[in-house]
Amino acid sequence: MKILIATGIFPPDVGGPATYSQLLATQLAKRGHEVRVVAYADKNSPRPSLSKRGDGGEFQLIRIVRSPFKLWRYFQFFRAVKKYGREADVIYAQGPVSEGYPSYLATRVLKKPLVVKVTGDYSWEQAVNRGLTDKLIDEFQTLGRYPRRTRRMRDIQRTVCQHAKIIITPSEYLKKIVVGWGINESKVRVIYNAVEKPELRIEKQELRKKYGIKVSTFLVLSSGRDVPWKGFKLLEKVISELKITYPDIQLKILHKIPRAEFHEWVMAADLYVLNTGYEGLSNTLVEVLHIGTPIITTRVCGNPEIITSLPSPPHEGGTEGGLSANGILIDYNNKEQLKQAIELLYSHIELRNRLGNSAGLEKFNLEYMINKTAQVLIEASNTSKI
C-alpha cells in the first residue's frame, strides 16, 4: 500500500507527535508499504530527502519550511500533499488543523481517502494560549458560546473529521471528545500509542555523576511544554516548601530536550511528576514506565488509561494497598495532594521500588499499534473504492 503521512512536526523537532510520526513511517516501511512523509520544518532543514533507519525502514521525507505567514505555509503544505498524494492509496494526517486542513483540501481535489489522528483539542489549546479562556478542556467542551477565532478553529476540526473516512485517537478519553464534536462514533478508532523502549546502557549512578547529581539528592523530575496547564508553578512552590523539611529534595524541569537525553534524566531521577491539567495520551508517561522511575500524575484525560493508582489522596496507610499500582494519581493543581504524594514517596523507598514497574504496558505494544494502524489505513483505502 502507498501511504502519505502528513505531520506538523518531525525530528529533529522534539515531542511525542514527532517521535510517533517517525516511528510509524519507519515501521510501515519495514512492513513493505511505500511511505512518504510531508512535514513542516525549520528553514535550515534539508528539503526532500530519503530517510533511512538502521533497522531497514526507508521512506521519502518532504519538508515544508515554516513560513511566518500562516496562509502561505498552509498553501505550500496543501501543494505538497496534492503533489505527493497523487499516487497514494490513503493520506494519514497527524492532526485536524495545521496538517489536517491542507490535507482535507488536497484529498477533496485528489478524491483520495483521508484518515485523521486527533491527539487533543487544538481550539482549546489556542484559546488558553491566547488568554481567551481559563477553562480546562472538559468544561470548555460544554460552553454555549466561543470567541470568534476559537469558533472558527472548532469548525475546522469538525469539518476535517466529518470528511475523514476514519479518525484515530490514542485514548478512550479523546474518542469521547471527538464524538462530542458531532462525529459519528463508528468512525472513531482507539489505538494506543506505543513508544520504542528506551535503550539505556549506563547505570543510574553513572548518569547521576554525569549530570552532577549528588548521591544524597532526591531528584524530582518533570517535563513538557512551558504552557499553563502543565502546572509547573505549583510544582515549584510545593518543592520549595518541602525543601524546608527535606533540604536534599531538588526539582529539575525539562522543556525542549532530545529524547535520548530525556531518558537519561528519567533514569537518574528518583521520581517523575506530571502535574498536568490536560493530556490526550501522554507518550512521556509510557516512556517513564518503561524506564521504571516512579510516577505521580493527575487523574485527568487519558492519564488513568496509563496509570493504575495507589489509593488517593495518598497517605501512609496507602503504602500497603494497590498491589497492581504503577503510580499515584492526584487531582490537578491540588497542592496538598501533590505535597503529600511527593513526601510519601520520598519517605518510603520500598514503595518507590514497587511503583517503579512496567505494569500496564501491554496495551502500548509496538507491534499491535503498527498492525492496527495499517489495518485502519487499508480499511479506509478499500472503503473509498466501494
N, C-alpha and C positions, 0 to 999 in steps of 0.2 A: 504494500500500500504506500502511496505517496502522501506524505503529511507535511503541512506547513504549520509551524508553531509561531504565533505572533506574541511577543512578550515585551513588557515595558522595561524590564531590567534583565541583564545577563552579565555574568562575570566578564571583566573584573569588578563590576558592581557587586556590592555585598548585600546580603539579605536573603530571607527564605525563598521568595519568588525567583530570584536569580539562580540560587542553588537548585531549586526544583526544575527550572527550565533546562538547565544544562544536563542535569541527571536524566530527565525524561528524554531529551534529544539523543543522548548517548546510548541509553538503554534500548530505545526503539530502533536506533540504527543497528545496534548489536543483534537485534532480532530479525534483521533483514529488511526493515522498512526503509524507504528512501525519504530522508528527513532534511528539510530546510528550516532555518530559523530566521525570522525578521525581528530585530531588536533595536530599541533606542540605545544610543551610546554617546559618550562624550566626544568632543571634537577631535581629540588626539588618538581615538581608537582607530584601528585599521578598518578599511572598507571591506567589501565582500571577500570572504576567506573560507578555506576548508579547515574546519576544526577537527582535530584527531586526538582521541584519548588513547592512552597506553593499553587500555583493555579492549580496543578494537572498535569502539563506537566512532563513527565518522559521519559528519553532516556539514552542509554548507551553512555558513553564518553570514547574514546580510545586516549590516549595522546602519541605522538611520541616525544622523547627528542630531542631538537635542538642540534645535534652534531655539533662541529666546522667544521667537514668535510662534505661539502655540498652533495657530491655524496652519502655518507653513509646515511645522513639524508633523501635524496630523496628516496633511496632504501628502507629504513625502512618504509617510508610513503607508497611507492608502495606496499610493502608486506602487510601492514595493510589494505589498500584499497582492495587488492586482496582477503585477508582472510575474511574480514567482509562484503565485497561487493558481495560475492558469492551468498548470499540469497536475495540480494536487487533487487527490481524491477527497480530502477534507482539510479544513482550516481550523486550528485549535487556538483560540485567543485566551491569554492568561489573565484576562480581566475584562470587564464590560465597558470601560471608558477609554482611556488613552490608547490602548491597543485594540479594545473590543469594538469601539465605534468605527474607526477606519476599516477594520476587518469586516464589520457588518456591511458597510457601504460597498466594499470590494466584492463580497460574496453575492450581493444583490446584482452587481454587474456581471459577475462570472457565472451566476447561478450554481454556486458551489455550496455544499453543506457547511454550516458553522457550528462548532462546539465552543462553549464559553466556560471558563473556570471563574467562579466567584469566591474570592477569599475574604471578602468583607464588604462593608457599605461605604463606597468611596464618597458618596454625597455627605454622609455623616462626618467622615474624616475631614473633608474640606470645610464643612461648616464649623467644626471645632477649631481647626487651624486658623480660620478667618474670624474667629470670635463671633460667629453667627448663632451659636448655641452653646449652652453649658450642660445639656442633657447627655446622659450616657446612651449608648446605642439602642437599648431596648425601649426606653422611654421615647427616644427620638422617632422610632418607627410609628408611634401612635399619635404623633402631633397632627392636629387638624389642618394647620397651615404651615407652609415653609417659606423662607425668604426666596426671592425670585431666582437667584443663582443656584440655590440648593434644589429648588423645584425642577429647574432645567436639567441638573445633573441626575436627579432621580428619574426624570423622563427618559434620559439617555440610557440609563441602566435597564429600565423596564423594556424599552424598545429593543435593545440588543438581545436581552434574554427571551423576549417573545419571538424574535426572529430565529434564534438558535434552535437547532434540532434537539440538542441535549445540553443541559447545564450540569457541570460537575462542581460539587462543593466538597471541601476537605473535612466537614463535620456535620453532624445532625443539626447542630445549632444554626449553622449558616443555611442549611436547607430550609429551616423554618423562616429565616429572614427573607430568602428569595421567594418562597411561597407567599409570604406576606406582601410582596410587591404585586401580587395578582397573577403569578406564573403558575401554570398547571403543575401540580405536584408530580405527575407521572413523567415530566420532562427532567426532573432533578435527580441526579445520582450522587450518592455519598461515596467518595473514595478517599480514605485517609491518606495523608501524605506519609511517605517514607523518606528517611534520610540515610545516606550511606553511613555506616558505622564509623565513627571517628577512629583513625589509626594513630595511637599514641605509643611511641616506642620509648618514652622517657618516663621514669618513675616519678611519683608525686614529689618526693623530697628534692630530686634534681630540678624539677620545674620550679619549686619554691625558691631554690637557690638561684636559678636563672633569672627570676623576676624580683629578686631581692626581698622575699617574704621571710620574715624571721620564723624560727621553729615555734616560738611561743605565740605567734599571731594567730588569732581566729579570724580567717578571711571570709567575709560575706561578699558574694559577687552578684551583680545584676547587670542587665544589658538591654539594649533596644534603642530605637529612635528616640531622640530627645523631644517627645511630644507630651502634652499634658496628661493623657490617660495612662501613661506608664507609671505614674505615682512615685517618681524618683524623689521629689521634695519631701514627702512624708517619710520615705525610707531613710533619707539622710538625717532627718530630725530624730527618728527613732534610734538610729545608730549613735548619734551624738549623745542622746540621753543614756543609752546603755553603757557607753564608754565611761561614764562617771563611776559605775559599779564594776564594770569589766573593761579596764583600760587596754587589754590586749585585743579587743574587737576592732577590726578595721573594715572599711567598705571600699569596694572598687566597682565603679560603674563604667561599662564599656559601651561605646556608641558605634562608630564605624571602625570595624576591625576585621582583618582577614579571618576566614573560618578556622584555619589551622591554628592560628594564634589564639582565637577564642577558645577552642577546645583545650589548649594548654592551660589557659587561665581557669577553666572549669575544673580540670583535673587538680590544679594547685589549690583550689578553694576548699573551704570546709563546708560551705553552704551556698546554695544558689537561691536568690529571692527574686520573684517577679510580681511586684505589686501593681498589677495592671487592671484597668477597667474595661479592656477590650482585647480579645484575641480570637480571631476566627478559628484557627487551629494552629497552635504555636509549634513550628518546626524546632525552635530552640529548646523547648521543654523535652521534646523527643530526643534531641541530641544529648541533653544533660542526663536523661535517664540512661542512655547508652553508656555514658562515661561513669555514672554511678555516684555523682555528688548529690546529697540530699536536697530536696526542693521544698520551698514554701511559695505558694502562689495563691491566686484568688479563684473563687468558685464562679467566675463569670464565663459566659460564652462557651467556647469549646474546651476550656481547661478541665472540667470534670470528666470529659471523654478521654483524657490522658492520665489524670492523677486520681488515684483511689486514696482518700484521705484518712488520717487518724481522726478520732472524734474531735470536732471543732466547735467552739474555740478550744484550742489545745490547753491542757492542764497537766500537772504532774501525774495524776492518775491515768491520763490517756496514754502513758508510755506502755501500759500493759495490753491495751486493746489494739484493734486494727492490724491483725496479723497479715492481711493481704495488702496493707497500705504501702504506697511508694512515694508518699509526700504528705504535706499538710496543706489543706485548703482553708482560706480565711476570707472574710468579707473585704471587698475593695476599699482601700484607704481607711481601714479600721485600725486606728493607732494602737489600741490596747491589744487587739488580737495579734497584730503583727509583732508587737514588742514581746508578747507572751510566747509566741511561736519561736522567735529567734532565741529568747532566753532558755526555752525548753531544750532546744537542740544544742545550744551552747553547753548546757549543764549535763547532758546525757549522751556520752559518746556511744554507748551501746545502741541507743535509739538512732543516732546518726548512721551507724553502720547498718542497722536493719532497714532504714529507709533508703539507703544508697544501693538500691537493687534495680533490676531491669524488668520488674513485674509490669505486665500490661503492654509490652512492646509487640506482642504477637500480631495485633491488628495493624501495626505500622510496618508490615513486612514489605520489602522492596519488590520481590517477585510478584506478590499479589497486586501491589499498586500499578506496576507497569503492565501486567497482563490484563487487569481490569480496565485500565485506561485504553489500551489497544482495542479491547473488545468494544468499548463505547465508541471509539473513533470509527471502527469498522461498521458498527451498527448505524451510526449517523450517515456514513457514506452509502451504505446499502439502502437505507430508508429514502435517500434522495433520488435513488434510481427507480423506485417503485412508481 
